[in-house]
Amino acid sequence: MINLIKIREKQREAAENAGSSTSTIKEQTASELRVHRDISELTLPPICKIEFPNGKDDLMNFEVTIKPDGGYYHEGEFPFTFEIPKLYPHDAPKVKCKIKAYHPNIDYDGNVCLNILREDWKPVLNINAIIYGLIHLFTEPNHEDPLNPQAADELRDNPSTFELNVLSAMWGETVHGLAYDCIRSIYK
């Protein structure tokens, strides 16, 4: 809270020094300030990139692409949208996968089953924690808490069939009657 007060004081001083009123400076909300800090402190591994489709002025909506370098999803490319709510960090961001992924913890609509986006969210968590949680879903898919029960059952009962279905889906083939887009990053 002290940082927020100091930032607002600096904004007012800058406005006064420029000979204008404070109303000409767009005051940032607490959630915008927190997102700005979270993004400035990101430590993304080389398999991730972040983009701001609406420009750097809109930090509340951005995309993160993950290209796993190992495991079942090696060489895939998985883009996620992040929508930061007005009550962030008290409310978790809304994160969705932009493509259909054959994954036990991602449903066909792109919803993600990650505990820190639901019941385990705490205001001390940040965007960096979410990105590393998503990376973990690709290195260690979880069949115990699925959004795609069929994929979870295959992962648990028949990992070799699961692996073939993941590869087929990443090549843009049909798996269990659902067509997928080709997401193999080395062939794009």
C-alpha positions in Angstrom: 0.0 0.0 0.0 2.9 2.3 0.7 4.2 1.9 -2.9 0.8 2.8 -4.2 0.7 6.0 -2.2 4.3 6.9 -3.3 3.4 6.3 -7.0 0.3 8.5 -6.7 2.3 11.3 -5.0 4.8 11.1 -7.8 2.0 11.4 -10.4 0.6 14.4 -8.7 4.1 16.1 -8.4 4.7 15.4 -12.1 1.4 16.9 -13.0 2.0 20.0 -10.9 5.5 20.4 -12.3 4.0 20.2 -15.8 1.6 23.0 -14.9 -1.5 20.9 -15.3 -4.0 19.3 -12.9 -3.9 15.7 -11.7 -7.0 15.0 -13.8 -4.8 14.9 -17.0 -2.8 12.0 -15.7 -4.6 8.6 -15.9 -4.4 7.2 -12.4 -3.8 3.5 -12.3 -5.9 1.2 -10.2 -4.3 -1.1 -7.6 -4.7 -4.1 -9.9 -3.0 -2.3 -12.8 -0.1 -1.3 -10.6 0.2 -4.9 -9.4 0.0 -6.3 -12.9 2.7 -3.8 -14.0 4.9 -5.0 -11.2 4.2 -8.7 -11.9 5.1 -8.3 -15.6 8.2 -6.3 -14.9 9.4 -9.1 -12.6 8.7 -12.0 -14.9 11.4 -14.6 -15.3 10.3 -16.4 -18.4 12.2 -19.5 -19.5 13.2 -19.6 -23.2 10.2 -21.9 -24.0 7.8 -19.0 -23.2 7.0 -15.7 -24.8 4.6 -12.9 -23.8 2.7 -10.6 -26.2 0.3 -7.7 -25.7 -2.1 -7.8 -28.7 -3.8 -4.5 -27.6 -0.4 -2.8 -27.0 1.6 -2.2 -23.9 -1.1 0.3 -22.6 -3.4 -2.7 -21.9 -1.5 -4.9 -19.4 -4.8 -6.4 -18.2 -5.1 -8.6 -21.4 -2.1 -10.4 -22.8 -1.1 -13.8 -24.3 1.6 -16.2 -23.3 2.8 -19.0 -25.6 4.5 -22.1 -24.3 6.6 -24.4 -26.4 7.4 -27.4 -24.3 10.9 -28.7 -24.8 10.2 -32.2 -23.4 7.6 -34.7 -22.5 4.4 -35.6 -24.4 3.9 -32.1 -25.8 7.5 -31.6 -27.1 7.6 -29.3 -30.1 4.0 -28.2 -29.6 3.0 -24.5 -29.4 0.3 -23.6 -26.9 -1.0 -20.0 -26.7 -2.9 -18.8 -23.6 -4.9 -15.7 -23.1 -4.7 -13.9 -19.7 -7.5 -11.7 -18.6 -6.8 -9.9 -15.4 -9.9 -9.0 -13.3 -10.4 -5.6 -11.7 -10.0 -7.2 -8.2 -6.6 -8.7 -9.0 -4.7 -9.9 -7.0 -7.6 -10.9 -4.8 -9.2 -12.7 -7.7 -7.2 -15.0 -10.0 -6.7 -14.2 -13.6 -8.9 -15.9 -16.2 -6.6 -18.1 -18.3 -7.7 -20.0 -21.5 -5.9 -22.0 -24.1 -6.5 -20.5 -27.5 -6.3 -23.8 -29.4 -7.8 -27.3 -28.9 -5.3 -29.3 -27.0 -5.6 -33.0 -26.2 -4.7 -32.7 -22.6 -6.2 -34.1 -19.4 -6.2 -30.6 -17.7 -7.5 -28.5 -20.6 -11.0 -29.0 -22.0 -12.1 -28.5 -25.6 -13.1 -24.9 -24.9 -9.6 -24.0 -23.6 -10.5 -23.9 -19.9 -7.5 -24.8 -17.7 -7.6 -27.0 -14.6 -4.8 -25.5 -12.5 -5.3 -25.4 -8.7 -3.8 -22.0 -8.3 -6.3 -20.5 -10.7 -9.2 -21.9 -8.5 -9.3 -22.9 -4.9 -5.6 -22.4 -4.2 -5.4 -18.9 -5.5 -3.9 -16.4 -3.0 -3.1 -12.7 -3.5 0.6 -13.5 -2.9 0.7 -15.5 -6.1 1.6 -13.7 -9.3 1.6 -14.1 -13.1 5.0 -15.8 -13.0 3.6 -18.5 -10.7 0.7 -19.1 -13.1 3.0 -19.4 -16.1 5.2 -21.9 -14.3 2.1 -23.8 -13.3 1.1 -24.0 -17.0 4.5 -25.2 -17.9 4.2 -27.9 -15.2 0.9 -29.1 -16.8 2.8 -29.9 -20.0 5.7 -31.6 -18.3 3.5 -33.5 -15.8 -0.1 -33.8 -17.0 -2.4 -34.6 -14.0 -4.9 -37.5 -14.6 -6.3 -37.1 -11.0 -8.0 -33.7 -11.6 -9.1 -33.7 -15.2 -11.2 -31.4 -17.4 -10.9 -34.0 -20.2 -11.7 -37.3 -18.5 -11.1 -39.4 -21.6 -7.5 -38.1 -22.0 -7.0 -38.5 -18.2 -8.2 -42.2 -18.3 -5.8 -42.9 -21.3 -2.9 -41.2 -19.5 -3.5 -43.3 -16.4 -4.4 -46.6 -18.0 -2.6 -46.6 -21.3 0.2 -44.0 -21.6 1.4 -45.2 -25.0 -2.1 -44.7 -26.5 -2.2 -41.3 -24.8 1.1 -40.3 -26.3 -0.1 -41.4 -29.8 -3.2 -39.3 -29.4 -1.3 -36.3 -28.2 1.0 -36.5 -31.3 -2.0 -37.1 -33.6 -3.7 -34.0 -32.2 -0.6 -31.9 -32.5 -0.3 -32.9 -36.1 -3.9 -31.7 -36.7 -5.5 -35.0 -37.0 -8.8 -36.2 -35.5 -8.8 -37.9 -32.1 -12.0 -39.4 -30.6 -14.0 -37.6 -33.3 -12.6 -34.1 -32.6 -10.5 -32.3 -35.2 -7.4 -30.4 -34.0 -5.3 -27.7 -35.6 -1.7 -28.5 -36.3 0.4 -26.9 -33.5 3.8 -28.5 -34.1 6.0 -25.5 -33.8 8.9 -26.9 -35.9 6.7 -27.2 -39.0 5.1 -23.7 -38.8 
